[in-house]
Amino acid sequence: MAITFDGSGTVTGISVGGLPDGIVDTDMIAANAVTAAKRGAGAIIQVVEMKKTDTTSINPSTSWADVSGLAITITPTSASNKILLTGMINHSHVGQHIGSRIVRSVGGSDAIPTGWVGDASGSRTQTLTGNWGFSAEANDGNEMLNISIIDDSHNTTSAITYKFQMFEYSSSSEIAYFNRSHNNTDAAYSYLAVSTMIAMEVAA
């Protein structure tokens, strides 16, 4: 088929693969021209990162409480897309009854995404992590909590804030510290660490 020009800028007769390699470059693709259908499920739409480099402590005193600086906000482009949340939380603590969870906050309303805490059973507290190990109680020990969870039920294009929360069951003396040991000795063997959270929007 012959290639023809109709006088108004329209070209006909070009078959699939008829253009030489490299003739269409990035500048020729319009912004947002690659649709969701072309990207396909599993494509990463956006990535948001949070880093907490300062130190802080928290004494939840038998109730759930936000941890300062351990929150991340992302605004999905589609209500059906998933949010992959990963994190690395450095901590230490005094005591043995400290648990944690992550809540999803939209418009100031907090919720626990399905499957982000253990199943209900009797009077047990449902947490993401619970009864952190004892090694961080002694000397200048630090521990690291890794997070890797998917939110596939947010159903919104409004801003979502994921907040890391703490719960302490029995004693006001049970304190959690972040990015430092609980002794926090001024010595080379006492480490100051960083905590991070990353939220990625994944195409459904």
C-alpha atoms as a printed R data frame, in Angstrom:
    type eleno elety resid chain resno       x       y      z
1   ATOM     1    CA   MET     A     1   0.000   0.000  0.000
2   ATOM     2    CA   ALA     A     2   1.344   3.367 -1.010
3   ATOM     3    CA   ILE     A     3   2.012   6.031  1.609
4   ATOM     4    CA   THR     A     4  -0.158   9.060  0.958
5   ATOM     5    CA   PHE     A     5  -0.651  12.539  2.448
6   ATOM     6    CA   ASP     A     6  -4.157  13.997  2.365
7   ATOM     7    CA   GLY     A     7  -3.093  17.632  2.473
8   ATOM     8    CA   SER     A     8  -4.167  18.201  6.067
9   ATOM     9    CA   GLY     A     9  -1.266  16.439  7.722
10  ATOM    10    CA   THR     A    10  -2.735  12.924  7.837
11  ATOM    11    CA   VAL     A    11  -0.495  10.111  6.620
12  ATOM    12    CA   THR     A    12  -1.979   6.783  5.490
13  ATOM    13    CA   GLY     A    13  -0.456   3.573  4.250
14  ATOM    14    CA   ILE     A    14   2.096   3.041  7.035
15  ATOM    15    CA   SER     A    15   1.967  -0.570  8.246
16  ATOM    16    CA   VAL     A    16   2.805  -1.819 11.720
17  ATOM    17    CA   GLY     A    17   6.572  -1.791 12.051
18  ATOM    18    CA   GLY     A    18   6.889   0.517  9.085
19  ATOM    19    CA   LEU     A    19   8.811   3.179 10.977
20  ATOM    20    CA   PRO     A    20  12.553   2.782 11.490
21  ATOM    21    CA   ASP     A    21  13.742   1.882 14.993
22  ATOM    22    CA   GLY     A    22  14.328   4.917 17.195
23  ATOM    23    CA   ILE     A    23  12.214   7.327 15.152
24  ATOM    24    CA   VAL     A    24   9.678   7.730 18.003
25  ATOM    25    CA   ASP     A    25  11.512   9.040 21.058
26  ATOM    26    CA   THR     A    26  10.350  10.151 24.514
27  ATOM    27    CA   ASP     A    27   9.773  13.759 23.432
28  ATOM    28    CA   MET     A    28   7.233  12.602 20.833
29  ATOM    29    CA   ILE     A    29   5.037  10.843 23.422
30  ATOM    30    CA   ALA     A    30   2.507  13.195 24.982
31  ATOM    31    CA   ALA     A    31   2.351  13.500 28.748
32  ATOM    32    CA   ASN     A    32  -0.037  10.888 30.219
33  ATOM    33    CA   ALA     A    33  -0.388   9.287 26.784
34  ATOM    34    CA   VAL     A    34   0.481   5.821 28.119
35  ATOM    35    CA   THR     A    35  -2.854   4.675 29.551
36  ATOM    36    CA   ALA     A    36  -3.450   2.209 32.358
37  ATOM    37    CA   ALA     A    37  -4.433  -0.420 29.815
38  ATOM    38    CA   LYS     A    38  -1.060  -0.091 28.098
39  ATOM    39    CA   ARG     A    39   0.922  -0.066 31.371
40  ATOM    40    CA   GLY     A    40  -0.847  -3.194 32.603
41  ATOM    41    CA   ALA     A    41  -1.467  -4.510 36.114
42  ATOM    42    CA   GLY     A    42   1.500  -4.359 38.461
43  ATOM    43    CA   ALA     A    43   3.009  -1.178 37.002
44  ATOM    44    CA   ILE     A    44   4.401   1.224 39.591
45  ATOM    45    CA   ILE     A    45   2.506   4.511 39.254
46  ATOM    46    CA   GLN     A    46   4.283   6.547 41.937
47  ATOM    47    CA   VAL     A    47   6.678   6.132 44.865
48  ATOM    48    CA   VAL     A    48   6.706   8.187 48.075
49  ATOM    49    CA   GLU     A    49   9.451   7.875 50.695
50  ATOM    50    CA   MET     A    50   9.725   9.022 54.297
51  ATOM    51    CA   LYS     A    51  12.933   9.020 56.370
52  ATOM    52    CA   LYS     A    52  13.104   9.586 60.107
53  ATOM    53    CA   THR     A    53  16.665  10.333 61.205
54  ATOM    54    CA   ASP     A    54  15.995  11.906 64.594
55  ATOM    55    CA   THR     A    55  15.402   9.999 67.828
56  ATOM    56    CA   THR     A    56  12.191   9.831 69.793
57  ATOM    57    CA   SER     A    57  10.530   7.815 72.533
58  ATOM    58    CA   ILE     A    58   6.944   6.945 73.374
59  ATOM    59    CA   ASN     A    59   5.089   5.694 76.425
60  ATOM    60    CA   PRO     A    60   1.644   4.681 75.123
61  ATOM    61    CA   SER     A    61   0.305   4.003 78.665
62  ATOM    62    CA   THR     A    62  -2.130   1.168 77.820
63  ATOM    63    CA   SER     A    63  -3.625   2.763 74.695
64  ATOM    64    CA   TRP     A    64  -2.750   3.036 71.023
65  ATOM    65    CA   ALA     A    65  -0.687   6.122 70.180
66  ATOM    66    CA   ASP     A    66   0.943   7.560 67.033
67  ATOM    67    CA   VAL     A    67   4.751   7.544 66.900
68  ATOM    68    CA   SER     A    68   6.072  10.984 65.964
69  ATOM    69    CA   GLY     A    69   7.576  11.097 62.491
70  ATOM    70    CA   LEU     A    70   6.593   7.544 61.526
71  ATOM    71    CA   ALA     A    71   3.864   8.324 59.004
72  ATOM    72    CA   ILE     A    72   3.706   8.588 55.231
73  ATOM    73    CA   THR     A    73   1.120  10.140 52.896
74  ATOM    74    CA   ILE     A    74   0.269   9.134 49.335
75  ATOM    75    CA   THR     A    75  -2.591  10.188 47.045
76  ATOM    76    CA   PRO     A    76  -3.680   7.358 44.709
77  ATOM    77    CA   THR     A    77  -4.500   8.185 41.114
78  ATOM    78    CA   SER     A    78  -7.116   5.409 41.022
79  ATOM    79    CA   ALA     A    79  -9.365   4.041 43.772
80  ATOM    80    CA   SER     A    80  -8.793   0.498 42.506
81  ATOM    81    CA   ASN     A    81  -4.998   0.615 42.549
82  ATOM    82    CA   LYS     A    82  -3.117  -1.065 45.383
83  ATOM    83    CA   ILE     A    83  -0.705   0.575 47.804
84  ATOM    84    CA   LEU     A    84   2.422  -1.392 48.663
85  ATOM    85    CA   LEU     A    85   3.799  -0.207 51.991
86  ATOM    86    CA   THR     A    86   7.281  -1.173 53.091
87  ATOM    87    CA   GLY     A    87   9.270   0.013 56.048
88  ATOM    88    CA   MET     A    88  12.324  -0.422 58.227
89  ATOM    89    CA   ILE     A    89  11.761   0.731 61.815
90  ATOM    90    CA   ASN     A    90  14.754   0.856 64.178
91  ATOM    91    CA   HIS     A    91  13.794   0.664 67.831
92  ATOM    92    CA   SER     A    92  14.618  -0.471 71.333
93  ATOM    93    CA   HIS     A    93  12.509  -0.704 74.449
94  ATOM    94    CA   VAL     A    94  12.211  -1.215 78.176
95  ATOM    95    CA   GLY     A    95   9.598  -3.836 79.039
96  ATOM    96    CA   GLN     A    96   7.991  -6.778 77.284
97  ATOM    97    CA   HIS     A    97   4.376  -5.864 76.530
98  ATOM    98    CA   ILE     A    98   4.789  -3.465 73.623
99  ATOM    99    CA   GLY     A    99   2.952  -4.042 70.338
100 ATOM   100    CA   SER     A   100   2.579  -2.090 67.107
101 ATOM   101    CA   ARG     A   101   0.232  -1.631 64.182
102 ATOM   102    CA   ILE     A   102  -0.258   0.581 61.115
103 ATOM   103    CA   VAL     A   103  -3.496   2.464 60.577
104 ATOM   104    CA   ARG     A   104  -4.811   3.997 57.379
105 ATOM   105    CA   SER     A   105  -6.085   7.542 57.857
106 ATOM   106    CA   VAL     A   106  -8.266   9.251 55.220
107 ATOM   107    CA   GLY     A   107  -9.776  12.634 56.020
108 ATOM   108    CA   GLY     A   108  -8.843  12.218 59.675
109 ATOM   109    CA   SER     A   109 -10.671   8.889 60.033
110 ATOM   110    CA   ASP     A   110  -8.456   5.944 61.064
111 ATOM   111    CA   ALA     A   111  -9.020   2.338 59.984
112 ATOM   112    CA   ILE     A   112  -7.113  -0.944 60.053
113 ATOM   113    CA   PRO     A   113  -6.807  -2.413 56.533
114 ATOM   114    CA   THR     A   114  -7.989  -6.016 56.292
115 ATOM   115    CA   GLY     A   115  -5.315  -8.505 57.293
116 ATOM   116    CA   TRP     A   116  -2.954  -5.954 58.869
117 ATOM   117    CA   VAL     A   117  -3.418  -7.379 62.382
118 ATOM   118    CA   GLY     A   118  -3.825 -10.894 63.720
119 ATOM   119    CA   ASP     A   119  -7.219 -12.585 64.051
120 ATOM   120    CA   ALA     A   120  -9.415 -11.787 67.046
121 ATOM   121    CA   SER     A   121  -9.204 -14.342 69.863
122 ATOM   122    CA   GLY     A   122 -10.491 -13.836 73.392
123 ATOM   123    CA   SER     A   123  -9.030 -10.822 75.204
124 ATOM   124    CA   ARG     A   124  -5.791 -10.832 73.184
125 ATOM   125    CA   THR     A   125  -4.746  -7.558 71.561
126 ATOM   126    CA   GLN     A   126  -4.708  -7.631 67.744
127 ATOM   127    CA   THR     A   127  -1.417  -6.188 66.473
128 ATOM   128    CA   LEU     A   128   0.897  -6.116 63.485
129 ATOM   129    CA   THR     A   129   3.789  -7.021 65.786
130 ATOM   130    CA   GLY     A   130   3.604  -7.867 69.466
131 ATOM   131    CA   ASN     A   131   5.803  -8.484 72.501
132 ATOM   132    CA   TRP     A   132   9.005  -7.301 70.884
133 ATOM   133    CA   GLY     A   133  12.026  -9.448 71.758
134 ATOM   134    CA   PHE     A   134  14.000  -8.994 74.927
135 ATOM   135    CA   SER     A   135  17.415  -8.400 73.352
136 ATOM   136    CA   ALA     A   136  16.830  -4.665 73.036
137 ATOM   137    CA   GLU     A   137  16.270  -4.325 76.773
138 ATOM   138    CA   ALA     A   138  19.888  -5.017 77.704
139 ATOM   139    CA   ASN     A   139  22.789  -2.565 77.409
140 ATOM   140    CA   ASP     A   140  22.733  -0.640 74.110
141 ATOM   141    CA   GLY     A   141  20.873  -3.027 71.840
142 ATOM   142    CA   ASN     A   142  18.781  -1.979 68.838
143 ATOM   143    CA   GLU     A   143  16.285  -4.064 66.882
144 ATOM   144    CA   MET     A   144  14.817  -3.608 63.411
145 ATOM   145    CA   LEU     A   145  11.203  -4.155 62.409
146 ATOM   146    CA   ASN     A   146  10.581  -4.820 58.709
147 ATOM   147    CA   ILE     A   147   7.205  -4.028 57.139
148 ATOM   148    CA   SER     A   148   5.891  -5.298 53.803
149 ATOM   149    CA   ILE     A   149   2.117  -5.150 53.353
150 ATOM   150    CA   ILE     A   150  -0.392  -4.311 50.607
151 ATOM   151    CA   ASP     A   151  -3.497  -2.147 50.960
152 ATOM   152    CA   ASP     A   152  -5.985  -3.311 48.329
153 ATOM   153    CA   SER     A   153  -9.120  -1.934 50.031
154 ATOM   154    CA   HIS     A   154  -8.563   1.836 50.384
155 ATOM   155    CA   ASN     A   155 -11.089   2.629 47.582
156 ATOM   156    CA   THR     A   156 -10.169   6.309 47.400
157 ATOM   157    CA   THR     A   157  -8.285   8.935 45.408
158 ATOM   158    CA   SER     A   158  -8.009  11.164 48.470
159 ATOM   159    CA   ALA     A   159  -4.747  11.527 50.379
160 ATOM   160    CA   ILE     A   160  -3.991   8.483 52.552
161 ATOM   161    CA   THR     A   161  -1.715   8.691 55.585
162 ATOM   162    CA   TYR     A   162  -0.316   5.443 56.983
163 ATOM   163    CA   LYS     A   163   0.631   5.882 60.642
164 ATOM   164    CA   PHE     A   164   2.800   3.644 62.802
165 ATOM   165    CA   GLN     A   165   1.240   3.216 66.257
166 ATOM   166    CA   MET     A   166   2.330   1.691 69.570
167 ATOM   167    CA   PHE     A   167   0.426  -0.082 72.346
168 ATOM   168    CA   GLU     A   168   1.743  -0.820 75.833
169 ATOM   169    CA   TYR     A   169  -0.265  -3.117 78.062
170 ATOM   170    CA   SER     A   170   0.862  -3.238 81.640
171 ATOM   171    CA   SER     A   171   3.160  -0.549 82.967
172 ATOM   172    CA   SER     A   172   3.865   3.128 82.473
173 ATOM   173    CA   SER     A   173   7.575   2.265 82.718
174 ATOM   174    CA   GLU     A   174   7.510   0.330 79.432
175 ATOM   175    CA   ILE     A   175   8.933   2.796 76.921
176 ATOM   176    CA   ALA     A   176   9.821   2.369 73.244
177 ATOM   177    CA   TYR     A   177  12.710   4.300 71.691
178 ATOM   178    CA   PHE     A   178  13.273   4.890 67.982
179 ATOM   179    CA   ASN     A   179  16.594   5.195 66.128
180 ATOM   180    CA   ARG     A   180  18.534   4.750 69.400
181 ATOM   181    CA   SER     A   181  19.105   2.271 72.192
182 ATOM   182    CA   HIS     A   182  17.256   2.831 75.439
183 ATOM   183    CA   ASN     A   183  20.558   3.441 77.268
184 ATOM   184    CA   ASN     A   184  21.694   5.842 74.516
185 ATOM   185    CA   THR     A   185  25.251   5.801 75.829
186 ATOM   186    CA   ASP     A   186  27.558   8.434 74.314
187 ATOM   187    CA   ALA     A   187  30.023   5.903 72.896
188 ATOM   188    CA   ALA     A   188  31.039   4.481 69.523
189 ATOM   189    CA   TYR     A   189  29.232   1.203 70.264
190 ATOM   190    CA   SER     A   190  25.907   3.030 70.790
191 ATOM   191    CA   TYR     A   191  24.305   3.431 67.365
192 ATOM   192    CA   LEU     A   192  22.014   6.141 66.046
193 ATOM   193    CA   ALA     A   193  19.960   4.686 63.203
194 ATOM   194    CA   VAL     A   194  17.381   5.699 60.604
195 ATOM   195    CA   SER     A   195  13.802   4.523 60.069
196 ATOM   196    CA   THR     A   196  12.102   4.604 56.666
197 ATOM   197    CA   MET     A   197   8.698   4.017 55.115
198 ATOM   198    CA   ILE     A   198   7.980   3.721 51.391
199 ATOM   199    CA   ALA     A   199   4.514   3.790 49.797
200 ATOM   200    CA   MET     A   200   4.104   2.680 46.167
201 ATOM   201    CA   GLU     A   201   0.954   2.890 44.097
202 ATOM   202    CA   VAL     A   202   0.605  -0.280 42.032
203 ATOM   203    CA   ALA     A   203  -1.721  -0.502 39.028
204 ATOM   204    CA   ALA     A   204  -4.606  -2.934 39.532
